[in-house]
Amino acid sequence: MSRGKTRRKTVWVCRECGHESSGYFGRCPSCDAWGTMVEQLEAPVAANRFGEPRSFQRLTEVRSAERARLSLGSVEFDRVLGGGLVPGSLVLLGGDPGIGKSTLLLQTALRVAEQGRTVLYIAAEESPEQIKLRADRLGAPSEGVLLLAETALDRALEEATQLRPALVIIDSIQTVYLSELDSSPGSVSQLRDCTGRVLQFAKRTGIPVFLIGHVTKEGLIAGPRVVEHMVDVVLYLEGERFHQHRVLRAAKNRFGSTNEIGVFEMSDAGLIDVGNPSELFLSERVANAAGSAVVAVLEGTRPILIEVQALTSAAGYGTPRRVATGFDATRLQLLVAVLTKHAGLRLADQDVFVNVTGGIRIVEPAADLAVALAIASSASGIPLETDAVYIGEVGLAGEVRGVHSLERRLQEAARLGFARAYVPASSRFPLVGAGLHLVSVRTVAEAVSALAARAVRARPDVIEPLPE
């Protein structure tokens, strides 16, 4: 047998969780995902991959030094991060192509540079000329923003170590690579090791780093989920491409509240902070329209008033459709079943469409009552009260359950001039100020009956009450 050059061993790696196996599996043994195993060359372990060895120390001996956060020059951005950027933190920003990720971070670099600080922008996708054109559109470029067109991560981090900037931006993590790995940029091993190398750099130097990440067609960060576990903060820039505003959402934050959002408006000069998003989302609301309800949702620590629209129409053929935009489709089916069973609405032959205006995505159950009443309003043709908000979770028995931070939601509704709020009867809350009348609701059937009774009092010769 001839003794030739030693061949590198190949392994199979899961794109979702990073699980490694010596053989192929159609279904990942770790995360149970199908068709996610890809073949990779086994990477050699670098001598300094895990840094210098360290000895243990007692928890009581660790110094808890509070370092000042770096303000990014944007109230909304600082809010999402929990009050600013923590030194040495690693932040991953994802979003659909063309949503404005590079624009947001370049605008952030210009604002930080205006504070007299240095920002290093590592451009691994675009040329310096392309970035200069975007900077000219956003405003006068600052002398404090340094561009480095480099895809080799080791050379880029070496340059950053010598410059010692206040902030480093890498655009994007899928296009940089480590030379000791044989796999191509964007592969599982490259993403995992590149993120680990940047994490070591940030913790060792105390310099915060932004990573721009590509997303899959499902809207998740491309690559193994271990990348999201390694970073300190995971942000998603959301919004419809044909809408003017964008929503920056924190899915993970080790230094602040999760699910915090910041609202921006896209303009020719970049992304502009929206100080009062409730007024923005309700600005185009049509008064006295059937199927429209206003709900006060809580995004992180911030209450926001959003319009929920519902439309019911006779099903043309086959099984009636249940379509939701900005709302969980499974939750919509649950609410339709509750309205049919406990409120007497005839929806078995009706298509039901629910839309959360403005491109916002509601994930908390406090919007159940508003969605249910919007569906009942559309089915009966009876408009809901224009100056009322609807807050409450709906259970399978048709009961309306309490929600947390109700007082904060009611204060926001009163500040915007709403006169009435439908809230769960089980809630315990103090008075929130003059002008806001609170209506206790025990069940969905009770709320639907109140809607029908109001219509009968207004036009008894035209509108018949809904079935009990």
PLY file of the C-alpha trace (Angstrom):
ply
format ascii 1.0
element vertex 468
property float x
property float y
property float z
element edge 467
property int vertex1
property int vertex2
end_header
0.00 0.00 0.00
1.42 3.33 -1.00
1.92 5.97 1.67
0.80 9.20 0.06
-0.23 12.51 1.53
-2.63 12.24 4.51
-6.15 13.16 3.45
-8.34 15.42 5.52
-11.35 13.72 7.06
-14.83 14.82 6.02
-17.67 15.24 8.50
-21.38 15.94 8.17
-22.62 19.11 9.89
-26.20 20.23 10.54
-26.96 23.70 9.15
-29.47 24.37 11.94
-27.73 23.34 15.16
-24.13 22.64 14.11
-24.21 18.96 15.15
-21.30 17.01 13.64
-21.45 13.38 12.57
-19.08 11.03 10.80
-21.88 9.83 8.49
-24.91 11.25 6.74
-28.33 11.36 8.39
-31.51 12.41 6.64
-32.72 13.62 10.00
-30.36 15.43 12.38
-29.90 13.38 15.59
-29.65 16.58 17.66
-32.41 18.97 16.46
-34.55 16.48 14.45
-34.48 18.72 11.35
-34.77 16.97 7.98
-32.36 17.50 5.09
-30.00 19.85 6.96
-26.82 17.72 7.02
-24.08 19.04 4.73
-20.63 17.62 4.09
-17.65 19.63 5.34
-13.91 19.09 5.60
-12.83 18.67 9.19
-11.08 21.86 10.22
-7.66 21.70 11.87
-7.61 23.05 15.40
-5.51 26.19 15.55
-3.06 26.53 18.41
-4.58 29.76 19.72
-8.20 28.98 18.80
-9.40 29.00 22.38
-7.09 31.70 23.66
-4.66 31.51 26.58
-5.46 29.04 29.39
-6.91 30.60 32.53
-7.25 29.47 36.13
-10.47 29.60 38.12
-11.41 32.46 40.43
-14.03 32.80 43.09
-17.24 34.60 42.22
-16.75 36.95 45.18
-13.36 37.98 43.76
-14.75 39.06 40.38
-14.95 42.83 39.98
-18.32 44.00 38.66
-17.27 47.21 36.99
-20.07 49.11 35.27
-18.79 50.61 32.04
-20.60 53.42 30.31
-22.66 52.39 27.30
-21.92 53.88 23.90
-24.79 55.99 22.57
-25.50 55.38 18.89
-27.08 58.79 18.32
-30.56 57.28 17.90
-33.11 57.14 20.70
-34.90 54.19 19.10
-31.71 52.19 18.51
-30.47 52.86 22.05
-33.86 51.80 23.42
-33.70 48.42 21.67
-30.19 47.79 23.01
-31.27 48.63 26.56
-29.81 52.14 26.77
-26.86 52.01 24.40
-24.12 49.68 23.22
-22.21 47.80 25.92
-18.40 47.81 25.44
-17.14 44.45 24.21
-20.58 43.26 23.09
-21.23 41.33 19.88
-24.47 42.28 18.10
-25.96 40.34 15.18
-28.35 42.23 12.88
-30.53 40.31 10.42
-33.30 41.18 8.00
-34.65 40.60 4.51
-32.57 41.73 1.52
-33.07 45.43 0.82
-34.81 46.13 4.14
-32.13 48.65 5.20
-29.58 46.79 7.35
-26.51 48.36 5.75
-28.21 51.76 5.68
-29.00 51.58 9.39
-25.48 50.59 10.43
-23.77 53.07 8.10
-26.01 55.79 9.49
-25.06 54.61 12.99
-21.36 54.77 12.06
-21.75 58.36 10.87
-23.55 59.37 14.08
-20.93 57.75 16.32
-18.17 59.44 14.30
-19.88 62.79 14.87
-19.21 62.28 18.58
-15.48 62.42 17.88
-15.00 58.63 17.84
-13.49 56.32 15.22
-15.57 53.63 13.51
-14.12 50.84 11.37
-16.50 49.60 8.66
-15.31 46.27 7.21
-16.95 45.96 3.79
-16.88 42.34 2.64
-19.74 42.63 0.13
-19.75 46.15 -1.31
-16.95 48.25 -2.69
-15.86 51.48 -0.97
-17.36 53.44 -3.87
-20.79 51.92 -3.24
-20.61 52.74 0.45
-19.49 56.29 -0.36
-22.56 56.80 -2.55
-24.83 55.64 0.28
-23.00 57.89 2.76
-23.45 60.91 0.47
-27.18 60.21 0.38
-27.37 59.95 4.16
-25.41 63.15 4.75
-21.90 64.51 4.73
-19.47 61.61 5.37
-17.42 61.93 8.53
-13.65 61.72 8.78
-14.06 59.31 11.68
-15.49 56.48 9.53
-12.74 54.24 8.18
-13.51 51.78 5.37
-11.72 48.47 4.96
-12.61 46.33 1.93
-11.46 42.93 3.18
-12.90 39.42 3.25
-10.06 37.70 5.16
-11.23 37.96 8.76
-7.81 37.53 10.35
-6.36 40.48 8.44
-9.43 42.60 9.20
-9.27 41.89 12.94
-5.52 42.55 12.95
-6.19 45.96 11.41
-8.91 46.62 13.98
-6.54 45.69 16.81
-4.02 48.26 15.62
-6.58 51.03 15.05
-8.51 50.48 18.33
-11.73 52.08 17.05
-14.78 52.74 19.23
-16.96 50.52 17.05
-16.45 47.82 14.41
-19.05 46.90 11.77
-18.68 43.75 9.64
-20.89 43.59 6.54
-21.48 40.67 6.43
-20.50 37.61 8.48
-21.47 35.29 5.59
-18.85 36.78 3.27
-15.76 36.77 5.50
-13.58 33.68 5.94
-10.70 32.20 7.93
-7.75 31.05 5.84
-7.06 27.93 7.92
-10.45 26.47 6.97
-10.82 24.82 3.56
-14.57 25.43 3.31
-16.02 28.35 1.41
-17.35 31.56 3.02
-20.86 31.18 4.38
-20.52 27.47 5.16
-21.39 26.08 8.58
-17.81 25.74 9.77
-16.82 29.20 8.49
-19.80 30.89 10.12
-19.24 29.17 13.43
-15.49 29.78 13.60
-15.65 33.33 12.24
-18.25 34.28 14.83
-16.12 32.71 17.55
-13.05 34.63 16.39
-14.94 37.94 16.37
-16.36 37.15 19.82
-12.85 36.62 21.19
-11.75 39.90 19.64
-14.65 41.84 21.18
-14.18 40.40 24.68
-10.40 40.76 24.61
-10.31 44.37 23.40
-13.60 45.70 24.81
-14.56 47.01 21.35
-18.25 46.45 20.44
-18.86 44.76 17.09
-21.89 44.73 14.79
-22.36 41.76 12.47
-24.78 41.90 9.54
-26.27 38.48 8.84
-28.19 37.16 5.86
-31.56 35.54 6.48
-33.28 32.49 5.04
-36.59 32.52 3.20
-38.27 31.88 6.57
-36.80 35.16 7.88
-34.27 33.55 10.27
-30.54 34.19 10.43
-28.84 31.98 7.84
-26.44 29.37 9.16
-26.35 27.23 12.30
-28.34 28.41 15.33
-25.13 28.21 17.35
-24.20 31.60 15.84
-27.19 33.21 17.58
-26.24 31.49 20.84
-22.69 32.86 20.69
-23.52 36.55 20.20
-24.76 38.86 22.96
-27.60 40.53 21.06
-29.73 39.38 18.12
-31.66 42.09 16.27
-34.11 41.79 13.38
-34.99 44.67 11.09
-38.55 44.05 9.92
-41.12 45.75 7.75
-42.73 45.62 4.37
-40.55 46.86 1.56
-43.43 48.98 0.23
-44.10 50.62 3.62
-42.16 53.63 4.83
-41.48 52.46 8.37
-39.20 49.76 9.73
-39.30 47.94 13.06
-36.08 46.96 14.84
-36.81 44.05 17.20
-34.53 42.48 19.82
-34.94 38.70 19.82
-32.09 38.22 22.31
-30.37 40.73 24.57
-28.02 39.87 27.40
-27.89 43.50 28.50
-31.54 44.56 28.30
-35.13 43.59 27.70
-35.97 41.11 24.96
-38.72 41.79 22.41
-38.02 45.52 22.71
-38.69 47.35 19.46
-37.64 50.59 17.83
-39.66 52.20 15.06
-38.05 54.07 12.16
-39.37 55.79 9.08
-37.51 55.25 5.81
-36.74 58.47 3.94
-34.25 59.78 1.40
-32.00 60.76 4.31
-32.03 57.28 5.84
-33.95 55.87 8.79
-35.55 58.51 11.02
-36.64 57.80 14.61
-40.39 57.66 15.21
-40.95 59.00 18.71
-44.68 58.19 18.85
-45.35 54.99 16.88
-48.97 54.75 18.08
-49.92 57.91 16.21
-48.12 56.62 13.12
-49.95 53.28 13.10
-53.36 54.89 13.71
-52.94 57.87 11.38
-54.76 56.23 8.42
-57.51 54.53 10.40
-61.01 54.89 8.89
-63.66 55.90 11.43
-66.83 53.81 11.84
-65.56 50.98 9.66
-66.82 47.51 10.43
-64.06 45.02 11.27
-61.65 47.56 12.78
-60.47 47.44 16.41
-57.63 49.08 18.34
-55.49 47.10 20.78
-52.76 48.24 23.17
-49.88 45.76 22.87
-46.69 45.77 24.89
-43.44 45.49 22.95
-40.78 44.96 25.59
-41.41 47.83 28.00
-43.22 50.05 25.49
-47.02 50.17 25.02
-48.13 50.73 21.42
-51.64 51.17 20.05
-52.22 49.26 16.81
-55.24 48.83 14.55
-56.42 45.28 13.86
-58.61 44.72 10.79
-60.82 41.72 10.04
-62.84 40.77 6.98
-65.34 37.93 6.60
-66.80 36.87 3.28
-68.70 33.87 1.94
-66.37 31.03 0.99
-66.44 30.49 -2.75
-65.58 26.80 -2.73
-64.04 24.12 -0.56
-62.83 24.65 2.99
-63.10 28.27 4.24
-59.77 30.03 4.51
-58.26 31.55 7.66
-55.56 34.03 6.62
-53.60 36.20 9.05
-51.02 38.92 8.35
-49.05 40.06 11.37
-50.96 37.66 13.62
-50.48 33.97 14.42
-52.57 31.86 12.03
-53.07 29.09 14.59
-54.32 31.64 17.10
-56.76 32.95 14.49
-58.24 29.48 14.00
-58.65 29.18 17.76
-60.52 32.49 17.99
-62.81 31.56 15.09
-63.67 28.31 16.87
-64.38 30.15 20.14
-66.63 32.68 18.37
-68.53 29.88 16.67
-68.92 27.76 19.81
-69.48 30.33 22.53
-70.68 33.50 20.77
-73.02 31.93 18.23
-71.40 33.43 15.15
-71.88 31.47 11.92
-68.37 31.34 10.48
-68.25 27.77 9.18
-68.91 28.92 5.59
-67.01 32.21 5.86
-63.48 33.11 4.81
-61.83 35.06 7.64
-58.95 37.46 6.99
-57.09 39.32 9.75
-54.52 42.05 9.15
-52.39 44.02 11.61
-51.89 47.39 9.94
-48.50 48.95 9.42
-46.61 45.68 8.98
-46.37 45.09 12.74
-46.32 41.50 13.99
-48.27 40.83 17.20
-47.04 37.87 19.23
-48.69 38.36 22.62
-52.19 37.02 23.45
-53.42 40.40 24.75
-54.72 41.13 21.24
-57.16 38.19 21.28
-60.17 40.26 22.37
-59.56 42.92 19.72
-59.18 40.32 16.97
-62.30 38.44 18.09
-64.44 41.59 18.19
-63.06 42.76 14.84
-64.20 39.45 13.32
-67.62 39.79 14.97
-67.90 43.37 13.74
-67.12 42.38 10.16
-69.48 39.40 10.25
-72.39 41.53 11.52
-71.56 44.76 9.72
-71.69 46.64 13.04
-68.77 49.09 13.55
-66.97 49.06 16.88
-66.57 52.20 18.94
-63.99 54.48 17.37
-62.71 55.83 20.70
-62.33 52.45 22.43
-59.45 50.01 22.89
-59.82 46.27 23.49
-57.37 44.35 25.68
-57.58 40.75 26.85
-56.59 37.14 26.25
-59.30 34.71 25.14
-59.43 31.16 26.51
-60.92 28.05 24.96
-63.96 28.32 27.22
-64.69 31.77 25.84
-63.47 33.55 28.96
-61.47 36.78 28.78
-58.28 36.47 30.82
-56.13 39.16 32.35
-52.89 40.50 30.86
-49.78 41.95 32.46
-48.88 45.64 32.64
-52.50 46.67 32.02
-52.11 50.04 33.68
-49.27 51.01 31.34
-51.41 50.14 28.32
-54.34 52.15 29.62
-52.15 55.16 30.26
-51.01 55.13 26.64
-54.63 54.89 25.46
-55.67 57.80 27.67
-52.72 59.87 26.45
-53.85 59.42 22.84
-57.40 60.56 23.63
-59.29 57.27 23.79
-62.37 57.46 26.01
-63.20 53.81 26.67
-61.30 50.56 27.28
-62.69 47.02 27.31
-60.61 45.04 29.79
-60.81 41.63 31.51
-63.09 41.59 34.55
-60.47 39.67 36.55
-57.89 42.46 36.30
-56.92 44.51 39.31
-55.78 48.00 38.45
-56.00 51.54 39.85
-57.70 54.44 38.12
-55.58 55.78 35.28
-56.97 59.28 34.90
-60.08 61.17 33.96
-61.76 60.55 30.62
-61.02 56.84 30.25
-64.06 54.71 31.08
-63.27 51.07 31.86
-65.69 48.32 30.77
-65.18 44.91 32.40
-65.59 41.91 30.09
-65.95 38.34 31.41
-66.55 36.38 28.21
-66.38 36.84 24.47
-70.13 36.20 24.23
-70.73 39.09 26.62
-68.62 41.43 24.48
-70.39 40.34 21.27
-73.80 40.82 22.91
-72.79 44.32 23.99
-71.79 45.06 20.38
-75.22 43.92 19.12
-77.09 45.82 21.85
-75.26 49.01 20.97
-76.27 48.63 17.31
-79.89 47.98 18.23
-80.04 51.13 20.32
-78.56 53.13 17.46
-80.69 51.74 14.59
-83.36 49.34 15.87
-85.25 49.35 12.57
-82.26 48.23 10.49
-79.97 46.02 12.56
-81.03 42.84 14.27
-79.17 41.61 17.36
-76.64 38.81 16.96
-77.68 35.32 18.11
-76.85 34.58 21.73
0 1
1 2
2 3
3 4
4 5
5 6
6 7
7 8
8 9
9 10
10 11
11 12
12 13
13 14
14 15
15 16
16 17
17 18
18 19
19 20
20 21
21 22
22 23
23 24
24 25
25 26
26 27
27 28
28 29
29 30
30 31
31 32
32 33
33 34
34 35
35 36
36 37
37 38
38 39
39 40
40 41
41 42
42 43
43 44
44 45
45 46
46 47
47 48
48 49
49 50
50 51
51 52
52 53
53 54
54 55
55 56
56 57
57 58
58 59
59 60
60 61
61 62
62 63
63 64
64 65
65 66
66 67
67 68
68 69
69 70
70 71
71 72
72 73
73 74
74 75
75 76
76 77
77 78
78 79
79 80
80 81
81 82
82 83
83 84
84 85
85 86
86 87
87 88
88 89
89 90
90 91
91 92
92 93
93 94
94 95
95 96
96 97
97 98
98 99
99 100
100 101
101 102
102 103
103 104
104 105
105 106
106 107
107 108
108 109
109 110
110 111
111 112
112 113
113 114
114 115
115 116
116 117
117 118
118 119
119 120
120 121
121 122
122 123
123 124
124 125
125 126
126 127
127 128
128 129
129 130
130 131
131 132
132 133
133 134
134 135
135 136
136 137
137 138
138 139
139 140
140 141
141 142
142 143
143 144
144 145
145 146
146 147
147 148
148 149
149 150
150 151
151 152
152 153
153 154
154 155
155 156
156 157
157 158
158 159
159 160
160 161
161 162
162 163
163 164
164 165
165 166
166 167
167 168
168 169
169 170
170 171
171 172
172 173
173 174
174 175
175 176
176 177
177 178
178 179
179 180
180 181
181 182
182 183
183 184
184 185
185 186
186 187
187 188
188 189
189 190
190 191
191 192
192 193
193 194
194 195
195 196
196 197
197 198
198 199
199 200
200 201
201 202
202 203
203 204
204 205
205 206
206 207
207 208
208 209
209 210
210 211
211 212
212 213
213 214
214 215
215 216
216 217
217 218
218 219
219 220
220 221
221 222
222 223
223 224
224 225
225 226
226 227
227 228
228 229
229 230
230 231
231 232
232 233
233 234
234 235
235 236
236 237
237 238
238 239
239 240
240 241
241 242
242 243
243 244
244 245
245 246
246 247
247 248
248 249
249 250
250 251
251 252
252 253
253 254
254 255
255 256
256 257
257 258
258 259
259 260
260 261
261 262
262 263
263 264
264 265
265 266
266 267
267 268
268 269
269 270
270 271
271 272
272 273
273 274
274 275
275 276
276 277
277 278
278 279
279 280
280 281
281 282
282 283
283 284
284 285
285 286
286 287
287 288
288 289
289 290
290 291
291 292
292 293
293 294
294 295
295 296
296 297
297 298
298 299
299 300
300 301
301 302
302 303
303 304
304 305
305 306
306 307
307 308
308 309
309 310
310 311
311 312
312 313
313 314
314 315
315 316
316 317
317 318
318 319
319 320
320 321
321 322
322 323
323 324
324 325
325 326
326 327
327 328
328 329
329 330
330 331
331 332
332 333
333 334
334 335
335 336
336 337
337 338
338 339
339 340
340 341
341 342
342 343
343 344
344 345
345 346
346 347
347 348
348 349
349 350
350 351
351 352
352 353
353 354
354 355
355 356
356 357
357 358
358 359
359 360
360 361
361 362
362 363
363 364
364 365
365 366
366 367
367 368
368 369
369 370
370 371
371 372
372 373
373 374
374 375
375 376
376 377
377 378
378 379
379 380
380 381
381 382
382 383
383 384
384 385
385 386
386 387
387 388
388 389
389 390
390 391
391 392
392 393
393 394
394 395
395 396
396 397
397 398
398 399
399 400
400 401
401 402
402 403
403 404
404 405
405 406
406 407
407 408
408 409
409 410
410 411
411 412
412 413
413 414
414 415
415 416
416 417
417 418
418 419
419 420
420 421
421 422
422 423
423 424
424 425
425 426
426 427
427 428
428 429
429 430
430 431
431 432
432 433
433 434
434 435
435 436
436 437
437 438
438 439
439 440
440 441
441 442
442 443
443 444
444 445
445 446
446 447
447 448
448 449
449 450
450 451
451 452
452 453
453 454
454 455
455 456
456 457
457 458
458 459
459 460
460 461
461 462
462 463
463 464
464 465
465 466
466 467
